Amino acid sequence: MALPFLHVGLGGRTFVDDETMVVEKSQKGRPHEGKVLAAIQPHSDDVPIFAGGTVAKLINEGYTGYLIRTTNDDHAGKGDTFGELIGNNERDNEAVAKALGLKKTYDLHYRNHRMDNISPVELRARLVFLIRMLKIDTIITYDPWGHYEENPDHYVTARAVEAARWMAGGGRDYPEHLDAGIQPHLVKELYYFARGPQLVNRIVDISDHIDTKVAANRVNITQGPAGENGSRLRERLLKEGKKLDILGNDAETANRNYIKHFVLDIDSKRLRGTPSDKELGSQFNCEYAEAFHYRGPEHSNLDDYIEKHAY
């Protein structure tokens, strides 16, 4: 079997250049009707920043979706007390789910920045249960093999998801689930994102859904690079006697344009640690795009052989 040809692209990402590289375009109608996806994130701003366009695209194409958050975000964002932080982030997380068209949120409430102190077996078991109960076909989350990821919540969540999706399809783990009527379930597709170097084999064209991605980041007010930072910048510049036309003439326009043109494009690397969605898209003839390491069903050469030779 020939090895894929690789080349380094934006932000140290390594792109696969052979037949395994796919540029996924928007599909008409609802070809994914009946399928279920889970967007799994440690914090309320992770999925909107890195995969909001892809989630919106798949929901638009027929998926039913759920948002699973593993921490309570008690050490991130705005709030005078831990209680306020938790409450503010919970409201934002619910708003993100609504903006992306997801059906429900599940919060696991582990302490923020302390997930490397919890039992990986416990976290894995909870995720196995959710995968089986919700019958999840597709997962979108952090890459468990992403390089140079400093946040323990990111890599602990990612590795627990990877183990849980593998175990969820087996019939021997957690047999009590069967007695409760919850059957083993195989996750068929994985979209793994990363903010550091990554082996990329799928580019998702999110051009038709960039405004939905902007909206999902807009409601993340408590933490993250988006929220209301555009209107704050506009107000600061006005006090200095300055103006940026790109921020418009009102607070809401400033917020949305700041997200679209600075967070996701011009200043993307500094603000969210990943290359511009617009620059990435331009490499693949898309206006905006997101990058993933994708894993899907393996093609069966055995089935091909049977179809050709059986009689």
Beta strands, then each sheet from edge to edge (+ up, - down):
strand 1: 6-8
strand 2: 14-16
strand 3: 22-24
strand 4: 36-41
strand 5: 64-71
strand 6: 104-110
strand 7: 138-142
strand 8: 189-193
strand 9: 199-200
strand 10: 202-205
strand 11: 289-295
sheet 1: 1+ 2- 9-
sheet 2: 3+ 10+ 11- 8+ 7+ 4+ 5+ 6+
end
